[in-house]
Amino acid sequence: MAAFKEHCQDCMKELGDEYQYVHHWLDELFPLLGAHHRKIRHHVEGVEIARKRWGDRAAKAAEIHIKKDNCGRVPYSKEYESWT
């Protein structure tokens, strides 16, 4: 999992903005759930929620973040069903 600063740097490089609010939103449940916070928003459906809330560029920021945390891919939420 990348650090907050690294996610911001990735977005600045690719999108010209850090999109801090997107990274905070994606990871806000980490203190409660640890790595399992990814089941909530780190997936295709989470990208679409970001798109509805903030638009296409924020969705791209979410995608960049999720790919960094998931070995270069954005999974579907159902892929987390096996996590306990």
DOKOLLO-669502 format. One record per residue: residue in one letter; x, y, z of N, C-alpha, C in turn; residue number from 1. Coordinates in steps of 0.2 Angstrom, whole numbers, padded with zeros to 4 digits. Layout:
BEGIN
A/X/Y/Z/X/Y/Z/X/Y/Z/NUM
...
//
This chain:
BEGIN
M/0004/-0006/0000/0000/0000/0000/0004/0006/0000/1
A/0003/0011/-0004/0007/0017/-0005/0005/0022/0001/2
A/0009/0026/0002/0008/0031/0007/0004/0037/0004/3
F/0000/0041/0008/-0004/0046/0006/0000/0051/0001/4
K/0006/0053/0003/0010/0057/-0001/0012/0054/-0008/5
E/0013/0048/-0008/0015/0045/-0014/0009/0045/-0019/6
H/0003/0044/-0016/-0004/0044/-0020/-0004/0051/-0023/7
C/-0003/0056/-0019/-0004/0063/-0021/0001/0065/-0027/8
Q/0007/0062/-0026/0013/0063/-0031/0011/0060/-0038/9
D/0008/0054/-0037/0006/0050/-0043/0001/0054/-0047/10
C/-0004/0057/-0044/-0009/0061/-0047/-0007/0068/-0049/11
M/-0002/0071/-0046/0001/0077/-0048/0004/0076/-0055/12
K/0008/0071/-0055/0012/0069/-0061/0007/0068/-0067/13
E/0002/0064/-0066/-0002/0062/-0071/-0008/0066/-0073/14
L/-0011/0070/-0068/-0017/0074/-0068/-0016/0081/-0067/15
G/-0010/0083/-0064/-0008/0090/-0063/-0012/0093/-0056/16
D/-0014/0088/-0052/-0017/0090/-0046/-0016/0084/-0041/17
E/-0016/0085/-0035/-0015/0080/-0030/-0021/0076/-0028/18
Y/-0027/0079/-0029/-0033/0075/-0027/-0033/0072/-0020/19
Q/-0031/0077/-0016/-0030/0074/-0009/-0037/0072/-0006/20
Y/-0042/0075/-0008/-0049/0073/-0005/-0051/0066/-0007/21
V/-0049/0064/-0013/-0050/0058/-0016/-0047/0052/-0012/22
H/-0040/0054/-0011/-0036/0049/-0007/-0038/0048/0000/23
H/-0040/0054/0003/-0043/0054/0010/-0050/0050/0010/24
W/-0054/0051/0005/-0060/0047/0005/-0059/0039/0004/25
L/-0054/0038/0000/-0053/0031/-0002/-0050/0027/0005/26
D/-0046/0031/0008/-0043/0027/0014/-0046/0029/0021/27
E/-0051/0033/0021/-0054/0035/0028/-0056/0030/0033/28
L/-0057/0024/0030/-0059/0018/0035/-0053/0014/0037/29
F/-0047/0016/0034/-0041/0012/0036/-0040/0011/0044/30
P/-0041/0017/0048/-0040/0016/0055/-0045/0011/0058/31
L/-0051/0010/0055/-0056/0006/0058/-0055/-0002/0056/32
L/-0053/-0002/0049/-0053/-0009/0046/-0046/-0012/0044/33
G/-0041/-0008/0045/-0035/-0010/0042/-0035/-0011/0035/34
A/-0031/-0016/0032/-0031/-0017/0025/-0038/-0019/0022/35
H/-0043/-0021/0026/-0049/-0023/0024/-0053/-0017/0022/36
H/-0051/-0011/0023/-0054/-0005/0021/-0055/-0005/0013/37
R/-0051/-0008/0010/-0051/-0009/0003/-0057/-0012/0000/38
K/-0060/-0016/0004/-0067/-0019/0002/-0072/-0014/0001/39
I/-0072/-0008/0004/-0077/-0003/0004/-0077/0001/-0002/40
R/-0071/0004/-0004/-0070/0008/-0010/-0065/0007/-0015/41
H/-0061/0002/-0014/-0055/0001/-0018/-0057/-0004/-0024/42
H/-0062/-0002/-0028/-0064/-0006/-0033/-0067/-0002/-0039/43
V/-0069/-0005/-0044/-0073/-0002/-0050/-0079/0002/-0047/44
E/-0082/-0001/-0043/-0088/0003/-0041/-0087/0009/-0037/45
G/-0081/0008/-0033/-0079/0014/-0029/-0076/0020/-0034/46
V/-0073/0018/-0040/-0071/0023/-0045/-0078/0027/-0047/47
E/-0083/0023/-0048/-0089/0026/-0051/-0093/0030/-0046/48
I/-0092/0028/-0039/-0095/0033/-0034/-0091/0039/-0034/49
A/-0084/0039/-0035/-0080/0045/-0035/-0082/0049/-0041/50
R/-0083/0046/-0047/-0085/0050/-0053/-0092/0053/-0052/51
K/-0097/0050/-0048/-0103/0053/-0047/-0103/0059/-0042/52
R/-0098/0059/-0037/-0097/0064/-0032/-0093/0070/-0035/53
W/-0088/0068/-0039/-0083/0074/-0040/-0081/0074/-0048/54
G/-0084/0070/-0052/-0082/0070/-0059/-0077/0065/-0062/55
D/-0076/0066/-0068/-0071/0061/-0072/-0064/0061/-0069/56
R/-0061/0067/-0068/-0054/0068/-0066/-0053/0065/-0059/57
A/-0058/0066/-0055/-0057/0063/-0048/-0058/0055/-0049/58
A/-0062/0053/-0053/-0063/0046/-0054/-0056/0043/-0057/59
K/-0053/0047/-0061/-0046/0045/-0063/-0041/0044/-0058/60
A/-0041/0049/-0053/-0037/0049/-0047/-0038/0043/-0043/61
A/-0045/0041/-0042/-0046/0035/-0038/-0044/0029/-0042/62
E/-0044/0029/-0048/-0041/0023/-0052/-0034/0023/-0051/63
I/-0030/0028/-0051/-0023/0028/-0050/-0021/0026/-0043/64
H/-0025/0028/-0038/-0024/0026/-0031/-0025/0019/-0031/65
I/-0030/0016/-0033/-0032/0009/-0032/-0027/0005/-0036/66
K/-0025/0007/-0042/-0020/0003/-0045/-0014/0002/-0042/67
K/-0012/0008/-0039/-0006/0008/-0035/-0006/0003/-0029/68
D/-0012/0002/-0026/-0013/-0002/-0020/-0014/-0009/-0022/69
N/-0016/-0010/-0028/-0018/-0017/-0030/-0014/-0020/-0036/70
C/-0008/-0019/-0036/-0004/-0022/-0041/-0005/-0020/-0048/71
G/-0007/-0014/-0049/-0009/-0012/-0056/-0016/-0013/-0059/72
R/-0020/-0015/-0055/-0027/-0016/-0057/-0032/-0014/-0053/73
V/-0038/-0013/-0055/-0044/-0010/-0052/-0049/-0016/-0051/74
P/-0049/-0020/-0046/-0054/-0026/-0045/-0061/-0024/-0045/75
Y/-0066/-0028/-0046/-0073/-0027/-0044/-0074/-0029/-0037/76
S/-0079/-0026/-0034/-0080/-0027/-0027/-0081/-0034/-0025/77
K/-0084/-0038/-0029/-0085/-0045/-0028/-0079/-0049/-0027/78
E/-0073/-0046/-0030/-0067/-0050/-0029/-0064/-0050/-0022/79
Y/-0067/-0045/-0017/-0065/-0045/-0010/-0069/-0050/-0006/80
E/-0074/-0053/-0009/-0079/-0057/-0005/-0075/-0063/-0001/81
S/-0070/-0065/-0004/-0066/-0070/0000/-0062/-0068/0006/82
W/-0061/-0061/0007/-0058/-0058/0012/-0062/-0059/0019/83
T/-0059/-0061/0024/-0062/-0062/0030/-0060/-0057/0035/84
//
